[in-house]
């Protein structure tokens, strides 16, 4: 969240023209074309969550600015996506323990939700931050890890609709100020490990106040201090021991984050396609980190040589949200990072040789994102045309900007960019419906098809405002396929698995990964937009640490479950439909 000088570069990097020409077109045959569109269904869905996070009109400390995350998960395994919100508090606190708390909403299957927070035993209070989801004990039930300014919490899913706090027994409390967290099996031993980013080493008793130091001003008026001038906090990597406990292996795994950078966004992804998950960490006013997996339990930090540590001018940006996905259909994971106002959100194209090429400006997202402060983000094919679009949640960190004569506002629009399929994106926010007209102090975002209609929806967390549920109402009559993977030899969630659809010369690739966005976790199911393709001729699944499996002639417009070693074990049509065990 470091306030940079506003710059509007317009460079076209060497070799970029050739790179753009190498883009793979979407699936064979012309996909149906219709505008990407959303409707705000928060009220109709009874998703009546409102966050509390610090002061509404002013922020005394940086703690009051980061906000909270959100997750899509199917906690009761009924086949429908539920929603988990982290929540915060205020500096004044709440008497009698009746303050704000995190919330779990159960999906009723009729496009509405019910608050089951108390019944599920997940009500937690404090300076909540992020939500991570993963079946760490491989019992088939998704567990939840919550990060805090203070003690983190691991909630074990008991399989009966309730959760148990096993933090102390598991040894994952961490402490300090944790932000994003993400599960992945980094050593391919079949068990999910956990990476926890940490932000600032902050003591509210001694922290500087607005206007007291040089890093406590913005455009000349006093604001909360930081992050520059405040010491960073070291991230933590926990190895899963397989007995319900974890071991801190931060040093043993390669002396990770030894410089104590200010970590905010985390995403796992096998960027070099060697079958071992790597890790990207977006840092605030510090260089970003890219950890290459050495396949022996250790990592090597390679962000500088890979081209993702700094901007095109060699300066660090204020990294917040992140995502890995293949936006150009070349079979390699690309990267997006959201940044501060006056910095564009960063887009990096994977070159396939261990390096990335920044394509922020020629892709079309640079100029359009310069005047926004970004957080949650995701590569999502909203119109099912076979090319992944981009979504950005935005919101300022200084409530005080609304009282100054500036072009900046505290609440900001979310943005959606349609992937043209040629390496460029079009800003279609204005045509995407009235739902994207309002402004929020947005923070987290999770993506998933909560009503099973074959179109991916968005849930957004905000600061001191209501949650926002955007129902995807894109009108294109394109085909789609949703795939849930169940691991048996590897981790149950199949995090790290890679799915590839081959049709002619085109390959559509999706990797199941932990983390991404900002403080949030999206649906772990793989969603493919197929354009005009009604039958998938070839679907390959490369399981974590295992051999690939291939499936031929898979019908589109259904959600399937593939169990490792058993094949397709269930099928379901849109909005429910029939389930056919196999």
C-alpha positions in Angstrom: 0.0 0.0 0.0 2.9 2.3 -0.5 1.9 5.6 -2.2 4.1 5.9 -5.2 4.6 8.8 -7.6 1.9 8.5 -10.3 3.5 7.4 -13.6 1.9 6.6 -16.9 4.5 4.8 -18.9 3.7 3.6 -22.4 6.5 1.3 -23.3 6.4 -1.6 -25.7 8.9 -4.2 -24.6 11.3 -5.8 -27.0 9.9 -9.0 -28.5 6.4 -8.3 -27.4 4.9 -8.1 -30.9 6.1 -11.6 -31.6 4.9 -12.8 -28.3 1.4 -11.5 -28.9 1.3 -13.1 -32.3 2.0 -16.4 -30.6 -1.2 -16.4 -28.7 -3.4 -19.5 -29.1 -6.9 -18.9 -30.2 -9.8 -20.2 -28.1 -11.6 -23.5 -28.8 -12.3 -24.5 -32.4 -15.3 -22.8 -34.0 -16.5 -19.3 -33.4 -17.8 -18.9 -29.8 -21.1 -17.2 -29.3 -20.5 -13.5 -28.6 -22.5 -11.6 -25.9 -21.6 -9.0 -23.3 -20.2 -10.1 -20.0 -22.9 -9.1 -17.4 -23.4 -9.3 -13.7 -26.4 -8.7 -11.4 -26.0 -7.8 -7.7 -27.9 -10.7 -6.0 -26.7 -10.1 -2.5 -30.1 -9.2 -1.0 -32.0 -11.7 -3.0 -29.6 -14.4 -1.9 -29.9 -13.3 1.7 -26.1 -13.0 2.0 -26.5 -10.4 4.6 -23.0 -10.0 5.9 -21.5 -6.7 6.8 -17.8 -6.3 7.7 -16.4 -4.2 10.5 -12.8 -3.1 10.1 -11.3 -0.1 11.8 -12.4 3.5 11.5 -15.0 4.5 8.9 -13.9 8.1 8.3 -10.2 7.9 9.3 -7.5 5.4 10.0 -5.1 5.8 12.9 -3.0 2.8 12.1 -2.2 0.7 9.0 -3.9 -2.2 10.7 -7.2 -0.6 9.9 -6.7 -0.7 6.1 -6.0 -4.2 5.0 -9.6 -5.5 5.3 -10.6 -9.2 5.2 -11.1 -12.0 2.8 -13.8 -14.5 1.7 -13.9 -18.1 0.5 -16.1 -20.4 -1.6 -16.2 -23.9 -0.2 -18.5 -26.9 0.0 -18.1 -27.5 3.8 -21.0 -30.0 4.0 -20.3 -31.8 0.7 -23.8 -31.4 -0.6 -22.4 -30.3 -4.0 -23.2 -26.6 -3.5 -20.8 -23.7 -2.8 -21.1 -22.1 0.6 -19.4 -18.9 1.7 -17.0 -18.1 4.5 -16.2 -14.4 5.5 -13.4 -13.3 7.7 -14.2 -10.2 9.8 -12.4 -7.6 11.8 -13.0 -5.3 14.7 -12.3 -1.7 15.8 -9.6 0.0 17.9 -12.2 0.6 20.6 -13.2 -3.1 20.6 -16.6 -4.4 21.8 -17.7 -4.9 25.3 -18.8 -8.3 26.6 -17.4 -10.3 23.7 -20.3 -9.3 21.4 -18.2 -7.8 18.7 -18.1 -8.6 15.0 -17.3 -12.2 14.1 -16.5 -14.1 11.0 -19.4 -15.8 9.3 -20.3 -19.0 7.4 -23.3 -19.1 5.0 -24.8 -22.3 3.9 -26.0 -22.6 0.3 -29.7 -23.7 0.4 -29.7 -24.8 -3.3 -32.3 -22.3 -4.4 -29.9 -19.3 -4.8 -30.3 -18.3 -1.2 -28.0 -18.7 1.8 -28.5 -19.2 5.6 -26.2 -17.9 8.2 -25.0 -21.0 10.1 -22.0 -19.4 11.9 -23.1 -20.3 15.5 -24.4 -23.8 14.6 -21.2 -24.6 12.8 -19.0 -23.4 15.7 -16.9 -21.1 13.6 -17.7 -17.7 15.3 -14.3 -16.0 15.8 -13.6 -12.4 16.7 -10.6 -10.1 16.4 -8.6 -8.5 13.7 -9.4 -11.2 11.1 -7.6 -11.2 7.8 -7.6 -14.1 5.4 -9.4 -17.4 4.7 -7.6 -20.5 3.4 -9.4 -23.8 2.6 -7.9 -27.2 2.3 -8.5 -30.8 3.5 -5.2 -31.0 5.5 -6.1 -34.4 7.1 -7.4 -36.0 3.9 -10.6 -37.1 5.5 -12.7 -35.7 2.6 -14.0 -32.7 4.5 -12.6 -29.2 3.7 -11.0 -27.5 6.7 -10.5 -23.7 7.2 -7.5 -21.7 8.3 -8.1 -18.1 9.4 -5.4 -15.5 9.7 -5.4 -12.6 12.2 -3.5 -9.8 13.6 -2.7 -12.0 16.5 -3.3 -15.7 16.9 -4.4 -17.6 13.7 -7.0 -20.3 13.9 -7.2 -23.8 12.2 -10.8 -25.1 12.1 -11.0 -28.9 11.5 -14.2 -29.9 9.7 -15.8 -32.7 11.8 -18.0 -33.9 8.9 -21.3 -33.2 10.7 -21.7 -29.6 9.8 -19.5 -28.3 12.6 -15.8 -27.4 13.1 -13.4 -27.9 15.9 -10.5 -25.4 16.8 -7.3 -27.5 16.6 -4.9 -24.7 16.3 -2.8 -25.4 19.4 -2.7 -29.2 18.7 -1.7 -28.6 15.1 1.0 -25.9 16.0 -0.1 -23.3 13.4 -1.0 -20.3 15.5 1.9 -18.3 13.9 1.2 -15.0 15.8 2.1 -11.5 14.7 0.3 -10.1 11.7 -0.6 -12.7 9.2 -2.4 -11.9 5.9 -2.9 -14.4 3.0 -2.4 -18.1 3.6 -2.6 -21.0 1.1 -2.5 -24.8 1.2 -0.4 -26.9 -1.2 1.5 -30.2 -1.1 5.0 -28.7 -1.9 6.8 -32.0 -1.4 4.3 -34.3 -3.1 3.9 -36.6 0.0 0.1 -36.6 -0.3 -0.5 -34.1 2.5 -1.3 -30.4 2.3 1.3 -28.0 3.7 0.6 -24.4 4.5 2.2 -21.1 3.6 1.3 -18.0 5.7 2.3 -14.5 4.5 2.9 -11.9 7.2 2.9 -8.2 6.8 4.2 -5.7 9.3 5.8 -6.2 12.8 3.3 -3.8 14.5 2.9 -2.9 18.1 -0.1 -0.6 18.5 1.4 0.8 21.8 4.4 2.2 20.0 3.3 2.6 16.4 3.5 6.1 14.9 0.4 8.1 14.5 -0.8 10.1 11.4 1.4 13.1 10.5 4.2 12.3 13.0 6.7 11.0 10.4 7.5 11.4 6.7 5.7 8.2 5.8 2.6 9.5 7.6 1.4 11.9 4.8 -0.4 11.4 1.5 -0.5 14.4 -0.9 0.5 16.6 2.0 -2.3 15.7 4.4 -1.8 13.4 7.5 -2.8 9.7 7.2 -1.9 6.5 8.9 1.8 5.6 8.8 3.3 3.0 6.5 4.0 0.6 5.1 7.3 2.3 4.4 9.1 3.1 7.6 7.6 0.0 9.3 9.5 -3.2 9.7 8.2 -6.3 7.8 7.3 -9.6 9.4 8.7 -13.0 8.2 6.4 -15.4 6.4 6.0 -19.0 7.6 6.0 -22.3 5.8 4.4 -25.2 7.7 5.1 -28.8 6.7 2.2 -31.3 7.3 3.5 -34.2 9.5 0.6 -36.4 8.6 -0.6 -36.8 12.2 -2.6 -33.7 12.6 0.4 -31.5 13.4 2.6 -29.2 11.4 6.3 -28.2 11.7 7.7 -24.7 10.9 10.2 -25.4 8.1 10.7 -21.8 7.0 14.4 -21.9 7.5 15.0 -25.5 6.6 13.1 -25.1 3.3 15.5 -22.5 2.0 15.6 -19.7 4.6 12.4 -18.3 3.1 11.7 -14.5 3.4 14.8 -13.9 5.4 14.6 -10.2 4.5 11.2 -10.0 6.1 9.3 -8.4 3.3 5.7 -7.2 3.8 3.7 -10.0 2.4 0.1 -9.6 1.3 -0.9 -12.0 -1.6 0.0 -15.7 -1.9 -0.6 -18.2 -4.7 0.9 -21.6 -5.4 1.4 -22.7 -9.0 3.7 -24.9 -11.1 5.0 -22.1 -13.4 7.7 -24.2 -15.0 5.5 -27.3 -15.5 7.9 -29.8 -13.8 5.2 -31.3 -11.6 6.2 -29.5 -8.4 4.3 -26.5 -7.0 6.2 -23.2 -6.9 5.1 -20.2 -4.9 4.6 -16.5 -5.6 4.3 -13.8 -2.9 3.1 -10.3 -3.6 4.9 -7.8 -1.3 4.0 -4.3 -0.4 6.7 -1.7 -1.1 9.2 -4.6 -1.3 10.2 -6.8 -4.2 7.9 -9.7 -5.0 9.1 -13.2 -4.3 9.0 -16.3 -6.6 10.1 -19.5 -5.0 11.1 -22.2 -7.4 10.6 -25.7 -6.0 13.9 -27.7 -5.9 12.0 -31.0 -5.6 13.9 -31.9 -2.4 11.9 -30.0 0.2 13.6 -26.7 -0.5 13.1 -23.6 -2.6 15.2 -21.1 -4.4 14.0 -17.5 -4.7 14.1 -16.5 -8.4 11.8 -13.5 -8.8 14.5 -11.1 -10.1 15.8 -13.5 -12.8 12.3 -14.5 -13.7 11.3 -10.8 -14.2 8.5 -10.6 -11.6 10.3 -8.9 -8.6 10.0 -5.3 -9.9 8.2 -3.1 -12.5 9.7 -2.4 -15.9 11.7 0.5 -14.4 13.3 -1.8 -11.8 11.2 -0.4 -8.8 9.1 -2.4 -6.4 5.4 -1.9 -6.6 2.8 -2.2 -3.8 1.7 -5.8 -4.5 -1.6 -6.9 -3.0 -3.7 -9.5 -4.9 -2.4 -12.3 -7.2 -3.4 -15.1 -9.5 -1.8 -17.8 -11.7 -3.6 -19.0 -14.8 -3.1 -19.6 -18.5 -4.7 -16.5 -20.1 -3.2 -17.0 -23.6 -3.9 -20.8 -23.9 -0.3 -21.8 -24.5 -0.2 -24.3 -21.6 1.8 -22.1 -19.2 0.8 -20.3 -16.1 0.8 -16.6 -16.4 0.6 -14.1 -13.5 -1.4 -11.0 -12.5 -0.7 -8.8 -9.5 -2.8 -5.8 -8.2 -1.0 -2.7 -7.1 -1.4 0.8 -5.6 -3.1 3.9 -7.1 -0.8 5.4 -9.7 0.6 2.0 -10.5 -1.0 -0.3 -13.1 -2.1 -3.8 -12.1 0.7 -6.0 -13.5 0.3 -8.7 -16.1 3.1 -11.2 -16.8 3.2 -13.6 -19.6 5.1 -16.9 -19.0 7.8 -17.3 -21.6 8.3 -21.0 -21.0 12.0 -20.7 -20.2 11.7 -19.8 -16.5 11.1 -16.1 -17.2 8.1 -13.8 -17.6 7.5 -10.9 -19.9 5.5 -8.0 -18.5 2.6 -7.3 -20.9 0.7 -4.9 -18.7 0.6 -2.0 -21.2 0.2 -3.7 -24.6 -2.4 -6.1 -23.2 -4.7 -3.1 -22.5 -5.0 -3.2 -18.7 -2.3 -0.7 -17.9 -3.9 2.6 -18.6 -7.3 1.5 -17.3 -6.0 0.3 -13.9 -3.6 3.2 -13.1 -6.3 5.2 -11.3 -7.4 2.3 -9.1 -5.9 0.7 -6.0 -6.3 -3.1 -6.4 -6.9 -6.0 -4.2 -8.7 -9.2 -5.0 -8.3 -10.5 -8.6 -8.7 -13.6 -10.8 -8.4 -15.0 -14.3 -11.9 -16.3 -15.0 -13.7 -17.2 -18.2 -16.9 -15.3 -17.5 -18.5 -15.7 -20.9 -17.3 -19.3 -21.5 -15.6 -18.5 -24.8 -12.4 -20.4 -24.0 -10.3 -17.4 -23.0 -9.8 -16.3 -19.4 -11.0 -12.8 -18.6 -9.8 -10.6 -15.7 -11.6 -9.2 -12.7 -10.2 -6.6 -10.2 -11.6 -5.6 -6.9 -10.5 -2.0 -6.0 -10.7 0.3 -3.0 -8.4 3.0 -1.5 -6.7 2.7 1.9 -7.1 6.3 3.0 -10.7 7.3 4.0 -9.4 10.8 4.2 -9.1 11.2 0.4 -12.8 11.9 0.2 -12.2 15.2 2.1 -9.5 16.4 -0.1 -9.6 18.0 -3.5 -8.3 14.9 -5.4 -9.4 12.8 -8.3 -9.1 9.8 -5.9 -12.0 8.4 -3.9 -12.0 5.9 -1.0 -14.6 3.7 -2.5 -13.8 2.5 -6.0 -15.4 0.4 -8.8 -14.5 -3.2 -9.5 -13.3 -3.7 -13.0 -13.8 -6.6 -15.6 -11.8 -7.0 -18.7 -12.8 -9.3 -21.5 -10.1 -11.5 -23.1 -10.1 -10.8 -26.8 -8.2 -14.1 -27.4 -5.3 -12.3 -29.1 -3.2 -11.3 -26.1 -5.2 -8.1 -25.3 -8.1 -7.3 -23.0 -11.0 -4.9 -23.4 -12.4 -3.0 -20.4 -16.1 -4.0 -20.4 -16.9 -2.7 -16.9 -19.5 -0.1 -18.2 -21.4 -2.6 -20.3 -21.3 -5.3 -17.6 -24.4 -4.1 -15.9 -25.5 -1.8 -13.1 -24.0 -4.1 -10.6 -20.5 -2.8 -11.3 -21.6 0.8 -11.1 -21.5 1.2 -7.3 -18.2 1.9 -5.6 -17.0 0.0 -2.5 -13.8 -0.1 -0.4 -13.3 -3.6 -1.8 -10.7 -6.1 -0.6 -11.2 -9.8 -1.0 -12.7 -11.7 -3.9 -13.6 -15.4 -4.5 -14.8 -16.9 -7.7 -17.2 -19.9 -8.2 -20.4 -21.0 -9.7 -22.6 -20.9 -6.6 -25.9 -21.7 -8.4 -24.5 -24.3 -10.8 -25.7 -22.7 -13.9 -22.4 -23.1 -15.7 -21.3 -19.5 -15.2 -18.7 -18.4 -12.7 -19.9 -15.8 -10.1 -18.1 -13.5 -7.8 -18.3 -12.7 -4.1 -16.6 -9.6 -2.7 -15.6 -8.6 0.8 -15.5 -4.9 1.6 -14.3 -2.6 4.5 -17.1 -1.4 6.8 -19.7 -2.3 4.2 -21.9 -5.1 3.0 -20.6 -8.1 1.1 -21.4 -8.2 -2.6 -22.5 -11.3 -4.5 -22.3 -10.8 -8.3 -24.4 -13.3 -10.2 -22.9 -13.9 -13.7 -25.6 -13.3 -16.3 -23.4 -13.2 -19.4 -25.7 -14.1 -22.2 -23.4 -16.0 -24.6 -24.7 -19.5 -25.5 -21.3 -21.1 -25.1 -20.6 -24.5 -23.6 -18.8 -25.3 -20.4 -17.4 -28.0 -18.2 -16.8 -28.1 -14.5 -14.5 -30.7 -13.0 -14.0 -31.6 -9.3 -11.0 -33.8 -8.6 -10.7 -36.2 -5.7 -7.2 -37.4 -5.0 -6.6 -40.8 -3.5 -2.8 -41.3 -3.8 -2.1 -37.6 -3.5 -3.8 -35.0 -1.4 -7.6 -35.3 -1.4 -8.3 -31.8 -2.8 -5.9 -32.6 -5.7 -4.3 -29.2 -5.2 -1.5 -29.1 -7.7 -3.3 -31.2 -10.3 -3.3 -30.0 -13.9 -6.2 -30.5 -16.3 -5.8 -30.1 -20.0 -8.5 -30.1 -22.7 -7.2 -30.7 -26.2 -9.2 -29.8 -29.3 -7.4 -29.5 -32.6 -4.4 -27.2 -32.2 -5.8 -25.6 -29.0 -5.1 -26.6 -25.4 -7.1 -25.3 -22.5 -5.3 -25.8 -19.2 -6.4 -25.3 -15.6 -4.3 -25.9 -12.5 -5.9 -26.5 -9.1 -4.1 -24.2 -6.7 -4.2 -22.9 -3.2 -4.4 -19.2 -2.6 -4.8 -16.5 -5.2 -6.8 -13.3 -5.2 -6.3 -11.4 -1.9 -6.9 -13.0 1.6 -9.3 -15.4 -0.2 -9.9 -18.8 -1.7 -11.9 -19.5 -4.8 -13.7 -22.7 -5.7 -11.2 -25.5 -6.1 -13.2 -27.1 -9.0 -11.8 -26.5 -12.5 -14.1 -24.5 -14.8 -13.6 -24.5 -18.6 -15.4 -22.3 -21.0 -15.7 -24.3 -24.3 -17.2 -21.9 -26.8 -19.0 -23.9 -29.5 -17.5 -27.2 -28.4 -20.3 -29.5 -27.3 -18.1 -32.6 -26.7 -14.6 -32.5 -25.2 -12.6 -34.9 -27.4 -9.8 -35.3 -24.8 -9.4 -34.4 -21.2 -6.2 -35.1 -19.4 -5.7 -35.0 -15.6 -2.1 -34.9 -14.3 -2.4 -35.8 -10.6 0.0 -34.3 -8.0 3.0 -36.7 -7.9 1.1 -39.2 -10.0 0.6 -40.5 -13.5 -1.8 -38.7 -15.9 -5.3 -40.1 -16.7 -7.1 -39.4 -20.0 -10.8 -39.3 -20.8 -12.3 -39.2 -24.2 -15.5 -37.7 -25.6 -16.7 -35.9 -22.4 -20.0 -34.1 -22.9 -20.1 -30.4 -22.2 -22.6 -28.5 -20.0 -22.2 -30.6 -16.9 -20.3 -30.8 -13.6 -18.3 -34.0 -13.2 -16.3 -35.6 -10.4 -13.2 -37.5 -11.2 -11.7 -39.7 -8.6 -8.0 -40.6 -8.9 -7.8 -44.2 -10.3 -11.5 -44.6 -10.7 -12.4 -42.2 -13.4 -15.6 -40.1 -13.7 -17.7 -41.1 -10.6 -20.6 -38.6 -11.0 -22.2 -36.2 -13.4 -24.6 -33.4 -12.9 -26.3 -31.0 -15.3 -26.7 -27.3 -14.8 -28.6 -26.0 -11.8 -28.6 -29.5 -10.2 -29.9 -32.0 -12.7 -29.4 -35.7 -12.3 -26.4 -37.3 -10.7 -25.2 -40.5 -12.4 -22.8 -42.5 -10.3 -20.3 -44.7 -12.0 
